[in-house]
């Protein structure tokens, strides 16, 4: 059976005149009331949109296009715009203005300066799994492939007026947080539960939702949530990432059913692969965590496709995902396209203009 998928995408609110992020998310939410499932995020620079669960990738695409179109329309009605970008290109963003929510304000006390670069936007993919234990083992299987998803999704090269030199600065910034990045390898569900108890005892968690690993059992839904990707520049890129993510989960579930709990790649090696993927994206080399070899990122993307090919065929997504990967490898991820826009006039305002247009293309 092909699992259901639910999607969350986060967008930045910008002033189309200055092209800076602006803390007017509440205005966009007020204008969007009754139109779609749009909610506030941790900062007042951001909004989050959610889809209804679906097993049909094309139907999810329709939902995402509608969501982006309607959120953009709500923003325009307020004299604003929204962009799909992993971090703000321009604006006075540190520290960010937090949404008036008790949980977020408690986080300010607990995490302090870590929140200074917290204006980050990601793509979250929820895939149905039978139970939390299998979700943990699925996470073990996903670990070697998470850096490839980072490279494919990279869409945050600029931050607050400067080129960071990375394809995904969001991944690097977010990786400084406790309980973030790739999940540890868990040989048993009991080990996972013990880790959560120890983390809670340490005081590092606000609540179960603050287990921020890039693959985690949802605290409220029967899903595994994969949250490794920058929010992609356009819907076509999002759907490619979504289809690959579901296929990875389906492939992992089959392995778990055979008693395979995944390859125990050392955490420090996974971190090194994250760094390479976040720095170079699709234009560099990637570390194949299954054998420790360095190969071109395009080769690694091809290996990912072969790994999940049976699951993509079962879901009816193979042709679409093949074409999506070919497009990404040909045109580049959002980071490549942002830098291409900057190269035209050496003006970051032009980058933001392109982002506004691509978000609803």
One Martini backbone bead per residue (centre of mass of N, CA, C, O) as a GRO file, in nm:
protein
  361
    1UNK     BB    1   0.097   0.036   0.022
    2UNK     BB    2   0.057   0.371  -0.025
    3UNK     BB    3   0.149   0.631   0.141
    4UNK     BB    4   0.077   0.894   0.303
    5UNK     BB    5   0.096   1.260   0.265
    6UNK     BB    6   0.233   1.544   0.442
    7UNK     BB    7   0.262   1.908   0.423
    8UNK     BB    8   0.523   2.155   0.497
    9UNK     BB    9   0.555   2.511   0.441
   10UNK     BB   10   0.790   2.779   0.449
   11UNK     BB   11   0.768   3.142   0.461
   12UNK     BB   12   0.857   3.464   0.362
   13UNK     BB   13   0.816   3.799   0.455
   14UNK     BB   14   0.801   4.074   0.221
   15UNK     BB   15   0.911   4.375   0.092
   16UNK     BB   16   0.878   4.474  -0.242
   17UNK     BB   17   1.052   4.736  -0.216
   18UNK     BB   18   1.310   4.644  -0.028
   19UNK     BB   19   1.329   4.312   0.013
   20UNK     BB   20   1.268   4.275   0.302
   21UNK     BB   21   1.206   4.148   0.575
   22UNK     BB   22   0.886   4.131   0.758
   23UNK     BB   23   0.684   4.161   1.067
   24UNK     BB   24   0.380   4.055   0.895
   25UNK     BB   25   0.236   3.775   0.937
   26UNK     BB   26  -0.036   3.854   1.066
   27UNK     BB   27  -0.151   3.991   0.811
   28UNK     BB   28  -0.151   3.740   0.631
   29UNK     BB   29  -0.327   3.562   0.813
   30UNK     BB   30  -0.575   3.746   0.813
   31UNK     BB   31  -0.613   3.734   0.495
   32UNK     BB   32  -0.626   3.396   0.503
   33UNK     BB   33  -0.877   3.358   0.640
   34UNK     BB   34  -1.059   3.075   0.521
   35UNK     BB   35  -0.871   2.965   0.275
   36UNK     BB   36  -0.645   2.811   0.454
   37UNK     BB   37  -0.365   2.631   0.591
   38UNK     BB   38  -0.247   2.887   0.795
   39UNK     BB   39   0.040   2.960   1.001
   40UNK     BB   40   0.237   3.028   1.240
   41UNK     BB   41   0.558   3.104   1.350
   42UNK     BB   42   0.828   3.180   1.544
   43UNK     BB   43   0.831   3.418   1.351
   44UNK     BB   44   0.723   3.734   1.201
   45UNK     BB   45   0.854   3.640   0.906
   46UNK     BB   46   0.647   3.386   0.911
   47UNK     BB   47   0.489   3.114   0.730
   48UNK     BB   48   0.258   2.830   0.730
   49UNK     BB   49   0.184   2.553   0.516
   50UNK     BB   50  -0.080   2.304   0.462
   51UNK     BB   51  -0.171   1.986   0.383
   52UNK     BB   52  -0.344   1.734   0.285
   53UNK     BB   53  -0.361   1.417   0.282
   54UNK     BB   54  -0.181   1.208   0.033
   55UNK     BB   55  -0.100   0.963  -0.231
   56UNK     BB   56  -0.096   1.193  -0.453
   57UNK     BB   57   0.134   1.383  -0.607
   58UNK     BB   58  -0.041   1.562  -0.794
   59UNK     BB   59  -0.236   1.656  -0.573
   60UNK     BB   60  -0.020   1.792  -0.400
   61UNK     BB   61   0.061   1.994  -0.616
   62UNK     BB   62  -0.208   2.142  -0.624
   63UNK     BB   63  -0.204   2.231  -0.332
   64UNK     BB   64   0.062   2.392  -0.338
   65UNK     BB   65  -0.020   2.592  -0.555
   66UNK     BB   66  -0.262   2.705  -0.403
   67UNK     BB   67  -0.117   2.793  -0.149
   68UNK     BB   68   0.083   2.990  -0.280
   69UNK     BB   69  -0.124   3.165  -0.422
   70UNK     BB   70  -0.291   3.249  -0.165
   71UNK     BB   71  -0.064   3.363   0.006
   72UNK     BB   72   0.026   3.573  -0.202
   73UNK     BB   73  -0.248   3.717  -0.213
   74UNK     BB   74  -0.259   3.798   0.083
   75UNK     BB   75  -0.001   3.967   0.075
   76UNK     BB   76  -0.085   4.170  -0.149
   77UNK     BB   77  -0.327   4.290   0.018
   78UNK     BB   78  -0.077   4.415   0.216
   79UNK     BB   79   0.184   4.489   0.040
   80UNK     BB   80   0.312   4.202  -0.005
   81UNK     BB   81   0.533   3.910   0.020
   82UNK     BB   82   0.638   3.578  -0.076
   83UNK     BB   83   0.904   3.335   0.001
   84UNK     BB   84   1.103   3.055  -0.114
   85UNK     BB   85   1.336   3.039   0.151
   86UNK     BB   86   1.562   2.941   0.391
   87UNK     BB   87   1.662   3.252   0.404
   88UNK     BB   88   1.729   3.569   0.440
   89UNK     BB   89   1.861   3.798   0.218
   90UNK     BB   90   1.715   4.050   0.355
   91UNK     BB   91   1.773   4.220   0.658
   92UNK     BB   92   1.683   4.270   0.997
   93UNK     BB   93   1.731   3.949   1.178
   94UNK     BB   94   1.905   4.027   1.447
   95UNK     BB   95   1.696   3.943   1.624
   96UNK     BB   96   1.408   3.791   1.599
   97UNK     BB   97   1.074   3.829   1.595
   98UNK     BB   98   0.855   3.691   1.800
   99UNK     BB   99   0.599   3.515   1.851
  100UNK     BB  100   0.309   3.533   2.052
  101UNK     BB  101   0.431   3.268   2.241
  102UNK     BB  102   0.504   3.081   2.506
  103UNK     BB  103   0.695   2.874   2.379
  104UNK     BB  104   0.886   3.074   2.234
  105UNK     BB  105   0.963   3.239   2.491
  106UNK     BB  106   1.089   3.000   2.640
  107UNK     BB  107   1.307   2.951   2.424
  108UNK     BB  108   1.464   3.211   2.473
  109UNK     BB  109   1.559   3.130   2.757
  110UNK     BB  110   1.696   2.856   2.681
  111UNK     BB  111   1.862   2.931   2.389
  112UNK     BB  112   1.910   3.218   2.311
  113UNK     BB  113   2.144   3.290   2.069
  114UNK     BB  114   2.034   3.063   1.877
  115UNK     BB  115   1.787   3.257   1.775
  116UNK     BB  116   1.924   3.467   1.577
  117UNK     BB  117   1.896   3.238   1.316
  118UNK     BB  118   1.567   3.140   1.308
  119UNK     BB  119   1.506   3.229   1.006
  120UNK     BB  120   1.365   2.938   0.890
  121UNK     BB  121   1.300   2.734   0.589
  122UNK     BB  122   1.104   2.441   0.534
  123UNK     BB  123   1.054   2.099   0.446
  124UNK     BB  124   0.781   1.890   0.546
  125UNK     BB  125   0.757   1.526   0.561
  126UNK     BB  126   0.479   1.316   0.593
  127UNK     BB  127   0.485   0.960   0.663
  128UNK     BB  128   0.332   0.681   0.683
  129UNK     BB  129   0.332   0.465   0.971
  130UNK     BB  130   0.258   0.213   1.189
  131UNK     BB  131   0.492   0.308   1.405
  132UNK     BB  132   0.737   0.441   1.606
  133UNK     BB  133   0.944   0.214   1.580
  134UNK     BB  134   0.962   0.218   1.270
  135UNK     BB  135   1.044   0.516   1.253
  136UNK     BB  136   1.322   0.476   1.380
  137UNK     BB  137   1.432   0.271   1.167
  138UNK     BB  138   1.394   0.453   0.930
  139UNK     BB  139   1.603   0.661   1.025
  140UNK     BB  140   1.845   0.478   0.988
  141UNK     BB  141   1.805   0.452   0.671
  142UNK     BB  142   1.816   0.766   0.603
  143UNK     BB  143   2.095   0.881   0.688
  144UNK     BB  144   2.267   0.826   0.413
  145UNK     BB  145   2.049   1.034   0.243
  146UNK     BB  146   2.028   1.324   0.359
  147UNK     BB  147   2.257   1.477   0.204
  148UNK     BB  148   2.119   1.453  -0.074
  149UNK     BB  149   1.871   1.622  -0.001
  150UNK     BB  150   2.025   1.876   0.061
  151UNK     BB  151   2.145   1.922  -0.223
  152UNK     BB  152   1.869   1.929  -0.378
  153UNK     BB  153   1.740   2.172  -0.176
  154UNK     BB  154   1.925   2.401  -0.191
  155UNK     BB  155   1.808   2.753  -0.059
  156UNK     BB  156   2.066   2.929   0.121
  157UNK     BB  157   2.321   3.140   0.034
  158UNK     BB  158   2.182   3.384   0.166
  159UNK     BB  159   2.245   3.629   0.447
  160UNK     BB  160   2.185   3.936   0.534
  161UNK     BB  161   2.361   4.044   0.261
  162UNK     BB  162   2.525   3.763   0.223
  163UNK     BB  163   2.759   3.539   0.112
  164UNK     BB  164   2.830   3.227   0.264
  165UNK     BB  165   2.935   2.982   0.056
  166UNK     BB  166   2.665   2.832   0.064
  167UNK     BB  167   2.384   2.649  -0.027
  168UNK     BB  168   2.310   2.578   0.297
  169UNK     BB  169   2.276   2.772   0.575
  170UNK     BB  170   2.052   2.642   0.733
  171UNK     BB  171   2.196   2.380   0.808
  172UNK     BB  172   2.428   2.516   0.966
  173UNK     BB  173   2.264   2.681   1.168
  174UNK     BB  174   2.081   2.447   1.281
  175UNK     BB  175   2.326   2.250   1.374
  176UNK     BB  176   2.373   2.403   1.662
  177UNK     BB  177   2.153   2.256   1.774
  178UNK     BB  178   1.999   2.073   1.983
  179UNK     BB  179   1.858   1.810   1.846
  180UNK     BB  180   1.988   1.800   1.552
  181UNK     BB  181   1.978   1.675   1.258
  182UNK     BB  182   2.076   1.380   1.250
  183UNK     BB  183   1.997   1.100   1.369
  184UNK     BB  184   2.066   0.868   1.553
  185UNK     BB  185   2.157   0.551   1.611
  186UNK     BB  186   1.911   0.283   1.669
  187UNK     BB  187   1.904  -0.052   1.777
  188UNK     BB  188   1.652   0.038   1.958
  189UNK     BB  189   1.368   0.148   2.107
  190UNK     BB  190   1.484   0.168   2.391
  191UNK     BB  191   1.713   0.360   2.319
  192UNK     BB  192   1.532   0.591   2.230
  193UNK     BB  193   1.376   0.631   2.496
  194UNK     BB  194   1.626   0.688   2.668
  195UNK     BB  195   1.717   0.939   2.516
  196UNK     BB  196   1.464   1.109   2.576
  197UNK     BB  197   1.490   1.102   2.882
  198UNK     BB  198   1.772   1.232   2.897
  199UNK     BB  199   1.704   1.494   2.751
  200UNK     BB  200   1.487   1.585   2.948
  201UNK     BB  201   1.672   1.583   3.202
  202UNK     BB  202   1.879   1.805   3.088
  203UNK     BB  203   1.683   2.053   2.961
  204UNK     BB  204   1.679   2.072   2.627
  205UNK     BB  205   1.365   2.040   2.642
  206UNK     BB  206   1.056   2.171   2.614
  207UNK     BB  207   0.943   1.927   2.434
  208UNK     BB  208   0.873   1.683   2.208
  209UNK     BB  209   0.896   1.894   1.961
  210UNK     BB  210   1.223   1.951   2.034
  211UNK     BB  211   1.280   1.714   1.844
  212UNK     BB  212   1.492   1.811   1.557
  213UNK     BB  213   1.528   1.595   1.381
  214UNK     BB  214   1.530   1.511   1.035
  215UNK     BB  215   1.426   1.239   1.169
  216UNK     BB  216   1.096   1.166   1.305
  217UNK     BB  217   0.870   1.092   1.518
  218UNK     BB  218   0.577   1.192   1.564
  219UNK     BB  219   0.406   1.343   1.841
  220UNK     BB  220   0.087   1.331   1.680
  221UNK     BB  221   0.152   1.125   1.443
  222UNK     BB  222   0.151   0.840   1.208
  223UNK     BB  223   0.468   0.941   1.154
  224UNK     BB  224   0.733   1.038   0.953
  225UNK     BB  225   0.955   1.314   0.984
  226UNK     BB  226   1.094   1.508   0.716
  227UNK     BB  227   1.337   1.805   0.777
  228UNK     BB  228   1.604   1.865   0.578
  229UNK     BB  229   1.481   2.077   0.384
  230UNK     BB  230   1.468   2.326   0.210
  231UNK     BB  231   1.271   2.534   0.080
  232UNK     BB  232   1.169   2.533  -0.222
  233UNK     BB  233   1.141   2.739  -0.490
  234UNK     BB  234   0.945   2.521  -0.620
  235UNK     BB  235   0.709   2.280  -0.676
  236UNK     BB  236   0.877   2.084  -0.843
  237UNK     BB  237   1.096   2.048  -0.627
  238UNK     BB  238   0.917   1.953  -0.401
  239UNK     BB  239   0.808   1.694  -0.541
  240UNK     BB  240   1.076   1.555  -0.570
  241UNK     BB  241   1.134   1.538  -0.265
  242UNK     BB  242   0.875   1.394  -0.182
  243UNK     BB  243   0.900   1.138  -0.355
  244UNK     BB  244   1.175   1.049  -0.240
  245UNK     BB  245   1.094   1.031   0.056
  246UNK     BB  246   0.877   0.816   0.034
  247UNK     BB  247   1.058   0.603  -0.102
  248UNK     BB  248   1.252   0.578   0.136
  249UNK     BB  249   1.042   0.480   0.339
  250UNK     BB  250   0.945   0.231   0.185
  251UNK     BB  251   1.224   0.095   0.170
  252UNK     BB  252   1.268   0.084   0.477
  253UNK     BB  253   1.019  -0.084   0.558
  254UNK     BB  254   1.111  -0.338   0.413
  255UNK     BB  255   1.370  -0.377   0.575
  256UNK     BB  256   1.242  -0.391   0.856
  257UNK     BB  257   1.065  -0.645   0.792
  258UNK     BB  258   1.351  -0.816   0.764
  259UNK     BB  259   1.533  -0.697   1.023
  260UNK     BB  260   1.649  -0.422   0.924
  261UNK     BB  261   1.818  -0.142   1.107
  262UNK     BB  262   2.063  -0.051   0.964
  263UNK     BB  263   2.334   0.162   0.916
  264UNK     BB  264   2.603   0.241   1.151
  265UNK     BB  265   2.679   0.542   1.108
  266UNK     BB  266   2.876   0.766   1.213
  267UNK     BB  267   2.801   1.078   1.318
  268UNK     BB  268   3.061   1.231   1.218
  269UNK     BB  269   3.022   1.140   0.920
  270UNK     BB  270   2.747   1.266   0.873
  271UNK     BB  271   2.840   1.556   0.929
  272UNK     BB  272   3.037   1.570   0.693
  273UNK     BB  273   2.818   1.526   0.474
  274UNK     BB  274   2.654   1.772   0.541
  275UNK     BB  275   2.871   1.985   0.486
  276UNK     BB  276   2.913   1.926   0.188
  277UNK     BB  277   2.619   1.964   0.098
  278UNK     BB  278   2.584   2.258   0.210
  279UNK     BB  279   2.818   2.388   0.052
  280UNK     BB  280   2.785   2.248  -0.264
  281UNK     BB  281   2.571   2.068  -0.339
  282UNK     BB  282   2.540   1.992  -0.686
  283UNK     BB  283   2.853   2.125  -0.744
  284UNK     BB  284   2.980   1.874  -0.601
  285UNK     BB  285   3.064   1.656  -0.357
  286UNK     BB  286   2.987   1.329  -0.217
  287UNK     BB  287   2.918   1.120   0.057
  288UNK     BB  288   2.917   0.779   0.070
  289UNK     BB  289   2.801   0.620   0.358
  290UNK     BB  290   2.827   0.314   0.274
  291UNK     BB  291   3.171   0.349   0.184
  292UNK     BB  292   3.329   0.641   0.201
  293UNK     BB  293   3.293   0.784  -0.074
  294UNK     BB  294   3.383   1.024  -0.322
  295UNK     BB  295   3.132   1.190  -0.517
  296UNK     BB  296   2.941   1.317  -0.726
  297UNK     BB  297   2.637   1.446  -0.672
  298UNK     BB  298   2.506   1.326  -0.929
  299UNK     BB  299   2.574   1.035  -0.858
  300UNK     BB  300   2.421   1.025  -0.589
  301UNK     BB  301   2.145   1.080  -0.714
  302UNK     BB  302   2.145   0.820  -0.883
  303UNK     BB  303   2.164   0.624  -0.643
  304UNK     BB  304   1.901   0.705  -0.516
  305UNK     BB  305   1.717   0.624  -0.748
  306UNK     BB  306   1.794   0.322  -0.744
  307UNK     BB  307   1.713   0.263  -0.447
  308UNK     BB  308   1.390   0.370  -0.513
  309UNK     BB  309   1.262   0.255  -0.773
  310UNK     BB  310   1.047   0.047  -0.675
  311UNK     BB  311   0.881   0.256  -0.511
  312UNK     BB  312   0.819   0.448  -0.745
  313UNK     BB  313   0.667   0.244  -0.915
  314UNK     BB  314   0.445   0.175  -0.709
  315UNK     BB  315   0.350   0.490  -0.690
  316UNK     BB  316   0.381   0.625  -0.991
  317UNK     BB  317   0.670   0.828  -0.986
  318UNK     BB  318   0.916   0.778  -1.173
  319UNK     BB  319   0.899   0.977  -1.411
  320UNK     BB  320   0.876   1.237  -1.248
  321UNK     BB  321   1.142   1.205  -1.084
  322UNK     BB  322   1.335   1.185  -1.315
  323UNK     BB  323   1.269   1.466  -1.431
  324UNK     BB  324   1.335   1.627  -1.173
  325UNK     BB  325   1.633   1.548  -1.154
  326UNK     BB  326   1.720   1.648  -1.430
  327UNK     BB  327   1.650   1.943  -1.371
  328UNK     BB  328   1.835   1.985  -1.123
  329UNK     BB  329   2.102   1.904  -1.271
  330UNK     BB  330   2.072   2.124  -1.493
  331UNK     BB  331   1.972   2.397  -1.316
  332UNK     BB  332   1.951   2.357  -1.025
  333UNK     BB  333   1.907   2.471  -0.742
  334UNK     BB  334   1.816   2.744  -0.571
  335UNK     BB  335   2.108   2.837  -0.521
  336UNK     BB  336   2.197   2.855  -0.816
  337UNK     BB  337   1.970   3.052  -0.906
  338UNK     BB  338   2.042   3.281  -0.717
  339UNK     BB  339   2.334   3.327  -0.821
  340UNK     BB  340   2.250   3.386  -1.110
  341UNK     BB  341   2.088   3.641  -1.043
  342UNK     BB  342   2.328   3.796  -0.916
  343UNK     BB  343   2.520   3.792  -1.171
  344UNK     BB  344   2.372   3.996  -1.349
  345UNK     BB  345   2.383   4.267  -1.115
  346UNK     BB  346   2.479   4.254  -0.823
  347UNK     BB  347   2.172   4.214  -0.685
  348UNK     BB  348   1.971   4.116  -0.422
  349UNK     BB  349   1.699   4.227  -0.519
  350UNK     BB  350   1.684   4.037  -0.767
  351UNK     BB  351   1.663   3.779  -0.607
  352UNK     BB  352   1.393   3.842  -0.470
  353UNK     BB  353   1.229   3.878  -0.725
  354UNK     BB  354   1.270   3.585  -0.821
  355UNK     BB  355   1.142   3.452  -0.573
  356UNK     BB  356   0.860   3.567  -0.601
  357UNK     BB  357   0.806   3.438  -0.878
  358UNK     BB  358   0.881   3.130  -0.817
  359UNK     BB  359   0.678   3.063  -0.586
  360UNK     BB  360   0.421   3.090  -0.820
  361UNK     BB  361   0.506   2.924  -1.091
   0.00000   0.00000   0.00000
